[in-house]
Amino acid sequence: EEGLKYLEKLEELGQDDAWTNGEFGYCLSRLERHEEAIKKLNHALEVEDEEKDIAHIHSLLGWSYRQLEDYDKALEHYIQSKEGRDSAWINDEIGYCYKKKSDLKKALEFYLLAEKYDKNDLERVSEIAWVYSILGEYKEGLKYTERAVKLGRNDAWINFEIAICYENLDDYEKALEYALISYELDKDEVNVLSEIGIIYNYLGRYE
């Protein structure tokens, strides 16, 4: 809000370069005024300015479109940003957009690209584990869930994911072990209760 006051003063003084419009877009996006941010950022792209950071402007446009849940437009700008400035963040964002579009194979592709920059990001490792599991690649899913545990995650969700992987790899005793851990951590989760019932059924323990 304070930044906008000074940017508006610059505008009054006639300054209309890419940097000023880019900063306008950044501040507006952080205030969740995304439609206004997009207008300023598009203008930043149009302004003749040899020093403008085109990749950065596209990343800001991608962020605002993502917040507006226009994932096609977000991807359009994120991919253009990636061409000029590759990073873990931009690949994560592209992966997230593909996930929201239900294209999990493409999402995984970019999450794995993001991982090359930082192999110890707990949230990303957990997300990759989940995608592998949903895609039915349970060995890879198990590998990433176990990595998440090594990185310090030990909640109901991660133990449930481990149980799902073991169940689909036909190791029902291990599946039961982790499903019960998940239950102890969250006794109100219906999916965990259902999973425990299914595993006992596979083990022939019908009572």
C-alpha angles and dihedrals in degrees: 000000000000091000091054091056091060093041090053089051090052089051090052088052090055101257108149108159131134094259094054093047091045091053089047089054093047094052093044092050091051088053087051092244090133101160090055091044091054092053092052093045093049088051089051088058091049097049116099104243123141093201099052118127100231095180091054093049091051090050090054091048089050091052094051093046089048091054088050088052092240093136096171092058091041090054092048091058098036091054090050089049091050090057090062103030119020117194145146090260097054092048090048090052093049089048091050092052092050089048090054088050088053092243096131096168091059090043090054091048092059096039087057090050089052090050091062088070096048123010094182102060102126097201092051094046089051092048092050089050090053094048093049090051093049089049089054095247094130099166090058090042090054091049092055096042089054090049089052089054091050088052089057107270114136108153133127093266098056093046089049090052091050089050091051091052094049092046092054090046087055094245095129098168091057090043090054092048093057095038089057091049088052090050092052089053094048117015093178098062108112095197091058092051090050091049092051089051091050093050093049087051091054089049091053092241094133097165 
